[in-house]
Amino acid sequence: MGHLLSCANIRLGTRISEPVENRIPIHHKCRNCGRKCDSSSPSNTCAHAKYTRTGTKEQPAIIRPVIPDDKVPWSTQFDYNPIEFTSEKVLKSTKEYVDRDPRKDPNVIIPWNSDDRLCDRRSYHGIYNVVRGVPQNPCGRTGITGRGHLGHFGPNHAADPIVTRWKRDKNGGAKIIHPNTGKAILQFVCIRRKDTNELAVPGGMVEKKEKATETLRREFHEEVLNFPDLDEHEKDKLLSTIKDIFENGGTRIYCGYVDDPRNTDNGWMETTVYNFHDDNAEHLALINVNAGSDATDAFWEDLDSKMPLFASHADFLRRVAALRDSHW
């Protein structure tokens, strides 16, 4: 069953050994609250009513039923009629690590709340309930049952690297101070996602038996490290430096539930977020990032609270700003 979880020192076979937070956040982006959520939109409906990743041929819009804020917890009484939805791509997948549905096939036995041979099915928030044969989202109702676009029932683990540097003057010397807060401005490596066209932190799913440190480096490489102007020697040297930093130099920002538009009642995203900060512009700060295979664009962007971002990424950046005492 792997190492035991504890709130003081969580040790997961496929993830980084770090403390974990008990608090499970209230989710919004995977739920239709029934109200006007986006003040910039003319619509009076919830901005998150559409299920997830609409706009592509293989991902149709699924409109979630309304769940008021006070009816999200499973402990509350509610006339609840969720939509059952698992994408065709997931249903037809022949990949070993994509779950089969134990509700439809009694021969499917999945070791919930444990570390099995395919993936770590434990949650950063402890033991989750299994109801009618499948895990129950610990954050509450989402309006959708099944897996949606996720490969696993229960927690689907990801890793998100936040790479930061100080914004400096044109000579690369003094830090630039924000006129309103009087604090130095941090910049982070930002991408534009191919699937939703939203701005985000680079990151992705932890693959079969992969350690989170490996995922952090792999995703950063795949999404922002494209060096068309470097020869192979220079490229290898830079990648070696990045590998060393990612394995030894990060600060854990968060690990736990993610308010992600893909979440359902039976499958949800959890992530490990690390900040890799180059305080003196010695290595990471010097990288001229370019979009890799998993992003349409990649660039250095100022941290700012007004910036719209995918899923819970704004909260992750807020935590980094607090850690570094920077403008937010």
For each residue, the residues with C-beta under 8 A, 3 or more apart:
1: 4 114 115
2: 12 13 114 115 120 122
3: 11 12 13 115
4: 1 11
5: 10 11 12 20 122 126
6: 9 10
7: 10 19 20 22 126
8: 19
9: 6 17 19
10: 5 6 7 17 18 19 20 124 255
11: 3 4 5 17
12: 2 3 5 15 16 17 115 120 122
13: 2 3 115 120 209
14: 115 119 120 157 206 209 210 211 212
15: 12 120 157 159 206 211 212 255 272
16: 12 211 212 213 252 255 272 274
17: 9 10 11 12
18: 10 252 255 272
19: 7 8 9 10 252
20: 5 7 10 124 125 255 256
21: 124 125 254 255 256
22: 7 125 126
23:
24: 125 138 139 256 257
25: 139 256 257 259 312 315
26: 69 72 139 140
27: 30 31 72 139 140 142 257 259 263
28: 31 33 37 48 259
29: 48 259 260 261 311 312
30: 27 48 52 142 259 260 261 262 263 264 268
31: 27 28 46 48 64 67 72 141 142 143
32: 45 46 48 49 63 64 65 66 67 143
33: 28 37 46 48 66 67 68 69
34: 45 46 66 67 68
35: 46
36: 39 41 43 44 45 46
37: 28 33 46 47 48
38: 41 43 47
39: 36
40:
41: 36 38 47
42:
43: 36 38 47
44: 36
45: 32 34 36 49
46: 31 32 33 34 35 36 37 49 66
47: 37 38 41 43
48: 28 29 30 31 32 33 37 64 261
49: 32 45 46 63 64
50: 54 61 62 63 64
51: 54 61 62 63 64 85 144 148 261
52: 30 59 62 148 149 261 262
53: 56 59 149 195 196 261 262
54: 50 51 59 60 61
55: 59 196 197
56: 53 59 195
57:
58: 87 88 89
59: 52 53 54 55 56 87 149 195
60: 54
61: 50 51 54
62: 50 51 52 83 85 144 148
63: 32 49 50 51
64: 31 32 48 49 50 51 67 83 142 143 144
65: 32 80 81 82 83 143
66: 32 33 34 46 143
67: 31 32 33 34 64 71 72 78 80 141 142 143
68: 33 34 71 72
69: 26 33 72
70: 76
71: 67 68 76 78 80 141
72: 26 27 31 67 68 69 76 139 140 141
73: 76 140 141
74: 129 136 140 141
75:
76: 70 71 72 73
77:
78: 67 71 141
79:
80: 65 67 71 141
81: 65
82: 65 141 142 143 144 145 265
83: 62 64 65 143 144 145
84: 144 145 146
85: 51 62 144 145 146 148 264
86: 90 91 101 146 147 148
87: 58 59 90 91 147 148 149
88: 58 91 92
89: 58 92 93 149
90: 86 87 93 98 147 148 149 150 151
91: 86 87 88
92: 88 89
93: 89 90 98 151
94: 98
95: 98 151
96: 118 208
97: 118 119 151 152 207 208
98: 90 93 94 95 151 152
99: 108 110 147 151 152 153
100: 104 105 108
101: 86 104 105 108 134 146 153
102: 105 106 108 109 110 133 134 153
103: 132 133 134
104: 100 101
105: 100 101 102 108
106: 102
107:
108: 99 100 101 102 105
109: 102
110: 99 102 116 121 153
111: 114 116 121
112: 121 128 130 135 154
113: 121 122 123 127 128 130
114: 1 2 111 121 122
115: 1 2 3 12 13 14 119 120 121 122
116: 110 111 119 120 121
117: 209
118: 96 97 208 209
119: 14 97 115 116 152 157 206 208 209
120: 2 12 13 14 15 115 116 157 206
121: 110 111 112 113 114 115 116 152 154 155
122: 2 5 12 113 114 115 155
123: 113 126 127 128 138 154 155 257 270
124: 10 20 21 155 255 256 257 270
125: 20 21 22 24 128 138 256 257 270
126: 5 7 22 123
127: 113 123
128: 112 113 123 125 135 136 137 138 154 155
129: 74 135 136 138
130: 112 113 133 134 135 136
131: 134 135 136
132: 103
133: 102 103 130
134: 101 102 103 130 131 153 154 266
135: 112 128 129 130 131 153 154 155 266 267
136: 74 128 129 130 131 265 266
137: 128 140 141 142 263 264 265 266 267 268
138: 24 123 125 128 129 257 268
139: 24 25 26 27 72 257 263 268
140: 26 27 72 73 74 137
141: 31 67 71 72 73 74 78 80 82 137 265
142: 27 30 31 64 67 82 137 263 264 265
143: 31 32 64 65 66 67 82 83 265
144: 51 62 64 82 83 84 85 148 264 265
145: 82 83 84 85 264 265 266
146: 84 85 86 101 264 266 267
147: 86 87 90 99 150 151 152 153 264 266 267
148: 51 52 62 85 86 87 90 144 262 263 264 267
149: 52 53 59 87 89 90 262
150: 90 147 156 262 263 264 267 268 269
151: 90 93 95 97 98 99 147 156 205
152: 97 98 99 119 121 147 155 156 267
153: 99 101 102 110 134 135 147 266 267
154: 112 121 123 128 134 135 266 267 268
155: 121 122 123 124 128 135 152 268 269 270
156: 150 151 152 205 267 268 269 270
157: 14 15 119 120 205 206 212 270 271 272
158: 203 204 205 206 215 258 269 270 271 272
159: 15 203 204 206 212 215 216 219 271 272 273 274
160: 201 202 203 216 219 271 272 273 274 313 316
161: 201 202 203 216 217 219 220 246 250 273 274 276
162: 188 189 201 253 273 274 275 276 316 317 320
163: 188 189 220 275 276 277 278 284
164: 186 187 188 189 275 276 277 278 303 320 324
165: 186 187 277 278 281 284 285 300
166: 175 176 184 185 186 187 279 281 285 326
167: 175 176 184 185 186 187 302
168: 171 172 173 174 175 176 281
169: 172 173 174 176
170:
171: 168 174
172: 168 169 281
173: 168 169
174: 168 169 171
175: 166 167 168 184 185
176: 166 167 168 169 184 185
177: 182 183 184 185 327
178: 181 182 183 184 185 327
179: 182
180: 327
181: 178 327 328
182: 177 178 179
183: 177 178 325 326 327 328
184: 166 167 175 176 177 178 326 327
185: 166 167 175 176 177 178 302 303 326 327
186: 164 165 166 167 302 303 320 321 324 326 327
187: 164 165 166 167 300 301 302 303
188: 162 163 164 201 300 301 303 317 320
189: 162 163 164 201 202 220 224 287 289 298 299 300 301
190: 199 200 201 298 299 300 301
191: 199 200 201 202 223 224 291 295 296 297 298
192: 197 198 199 200 291 295 296 297 298
193: 196 197 198 199 200 295 296 310
194: 197 294 295 296
195: 53 56 59
196: 53 55 193 310
197: 55 192 193 194 296
198: 192 193 308 309 310
199: 190 191 192 193 301 307 308 309 310
200: 190 191 192 193 203 309 310 311 313
201: 160 161 162 188 189 190 191 273 309 313 316 317
202: 160 161 189 191 219 220 223 224 294 295 298
203: 158 159 160 161 200 215 216 219 223 271 273
204: 158 159 215 218 219 222 223 294
205: 151 156 157 158 215
206: 14 15 119 120 157 158 159 210 212 215
207: 97 210 215
208: 96 97 118 119
209: 13 14 117 118 119
210: 14 206 207 214 215 218
211: 14 15 16 214 215
212: 14 15 16 157 159 206 215 216 272
213: 16 216 217 246 247
214: 210 211 217 218
215: 158 159 203 204 205 206 207 210 211 212 218 219 272
216: 159 160 161 203 212 213 219 220 246 250 272 274
217: 161 213 214 220 221 242 243 246 247
218: 204 210 214 215 221 222
219: 159 160 161 202 203 204 215 216 222 223 294
220: 161 163 189 202 216 217 223 224 225 242 246
221: 217 218 224 225 239 242 292
222: 204 218 219 225 292 293 294
223: 191 202 203 204 219 220 291 292 293 294 295 298
224: 189 191 202 220 221 289 290 291 292 295 298
225: 220 221 222 239 242 287 289 290 292
226: 290 291 292 293 298
227: 230 234 235 238 290
228: 290
229:
230: 227 234 235 238
231: 234 235
232: 235 236
233: 236 237
234: 227 230 231 237 238
235: 227 230 231 232 238 239
236: 232 233 239 240
237: 233 234 240 241
238: 227 230 234 235 241 242 287
239: 221 225 235 236 242 243
240: 236 237 243 244
241: 237 238 244 245 283
242: 217 220 221 225 238 239 245 246 283 284
243: 217 239 240 246 247
244: 240 241 247 248 249
245: 241 242 248 249 250 276 283 284
246: 161 213 216 217 220 242 243 249 250 276
247: 213 217 243 244
248: 244 245
249: 244 245 246 276
250: 161 216 245 246 274 275 276
251: 274 275 276 277 323
252: 16 18 19 255 272 273 274
253: 162 273 274 275 316 319 320 323
254: 21 271 272 273 315 316 319
255: 10 15 16 18 20 21 124 252 270 271 272 273
256: 20 21 24 25 124 125 270 271
257: 24 25 27 123 124 125 138 139 268 269 270
258: 158 263 268 269 270 271 311 312
259: 25 27 28 29 30 263 311 312 315
260: 29 30 263 268 269 311 312
261: 29 30 48 51 52 53 311
262: 30 52 53 148 149 150 267 269
263: 27 30 137 139 142 148 150 258 259 260 267 268 269
264: 30 85 137 142 144 145 146 147 148 150 267 268
265: 82 136 137 141 142 143 144 145
266: 134 135 136 137 145 146 147 153 154
267: 135 137 146 147 148 150 152 153 154 156 262 263 264
268: 30 137 138 139 150 154 155 156 257 258 260 263 264
269: 150 155 156 158 257 258 260 262 263 311
270: 123 124 125 155 156 157 158 255 256 257 258
271: 157 158 159 160 203 254 255 256 258 312
272: 15 16 18 157 158 159 160 212 215 216 252 254 255
273: 159 160 161 162 201 203 252 253 254 255 316 319
274: 16 159 160 161 162 216 250 251 252 253
275: 162 163 164 250 251 253 320 323
276: 161 162 163 164 245 246 249 250 251 284
277: 163 164 165 251 284 324
278: 163 164 165 281 282 283 284 285 286
279: 166
280:
281: 165 166 168 172 278 285 286
282: 278 285 286
283: 241 242 245 278 286 287
284: 163 165 242 245 276 277 278 287
285: 165 166 278 281 282
286: 278 281 282 283
287: 189 225 238 283 284
288:
289: 189 224 225 298 299 300
290: 224 225 226 227 228 298
291: 191 192 223 224 226 295 296 297 298
292: 221 222 223 224 225 226 295 298
293: 222 223 226
294: 194 202 204 219 222 223
295: 191 192 193 194 202 223 224 291 292 298
296: 191 192 193 194 197 291
297: 191 192 291
298: 189 190 191 192 202 223 224 226 289 290 291 292 295
299: 189 190 289
300: 165 187 188 189 190 289
301: 187 188 189 190 199 307
302: 167 185 186 187
303: 164 185 186 187 188 307 317 320 321 326 327 328
304: 307 327 328
305: 314 318 328
306:
307: 199 301 303 304 314 317
308: 198 199 314
309: 198 199 200 201 313 314 317
310: 193 196 198 199 200 313
311: 29 200 258 259 260 261 269
312: 25 29 258 259 260 271 315 316
313: 160 200 201 309 310 316 317
314: 305 307 308 309 317 318
315: 25 254 259 312 318 319
316: 160 162 201 253 254 273 312 313 319 320
317: 162 188 201 303 307 309 313 314 320 321 328
318: 305 314 315 321 322 328
319: 253 254 273 315 316 322 323
320: 162 164 186 188 253 275 303 316 317 323 324 326
321: 186 303 317 318 324 325 326 327 328
322: 318 319 325 328
323: 251 253 275 319 320
324: 164 186 277 320 321
325: 183 321 322
326: 166 183 184 185 186 303 320 321
327: 177 178 180 181 183 184 185 186 303 304 321
328: 181 183 303 304 305 317 318 321 322
